[in-house]
Amino acid sequence: KTQKKIKYLTWHNRGDYFAIVSPDATRNSLIIFQLSKKATQLPFKSSKGMVQHVLFHPSKPLLFVSTKIHVRIYNLVRQKQSKKLMPGAQWISSLDIHPKGDDVIVGTYDKKVCWFDLELSTKPYRIMRYHRAAVRRVVYHKTFPMFASCS
């Protein structure tokens, strides 16, 4: 249970789990719910930065947690951080994972879209600076090989 305003909610692909982000909360900024067991999990004793966004990997037991300047990837089975993506941004606005799970795109408030290939590096594969204003949302298409960004 959170007493603060919920900013973001995301569902796991199988539909049994969902996670909420409440950046104003200190300890409970990220809460994961499991519907079948009616259980609640607080994955972090203390968060490493203000949580902005959270996504489940489409096929692997991974959780992507976006803070203000980093994207941390946590292995849910081992319950440890596996990677830390560094987009080099001042403030991350949104992120999305490719439906196959190989690529991640990150939108930033400093007008950049960072494209990560998870198999190559923790630094962006490509940084695109085509926007004149802050990038508010990035999203992959579910079937076609394309993504969209808007500012």
Secondary structure by P-SEA (a helix, b strand, c coil): ccccccccccccccccbbbbbbcccccccbbbbbcccccccccccccccccccccccccccbbbbbcccbbbbbccccccccbbbbccccccccccccccccbbbbbbccbbbbbbccccccccccccccccccccbbbbbcccccccccc
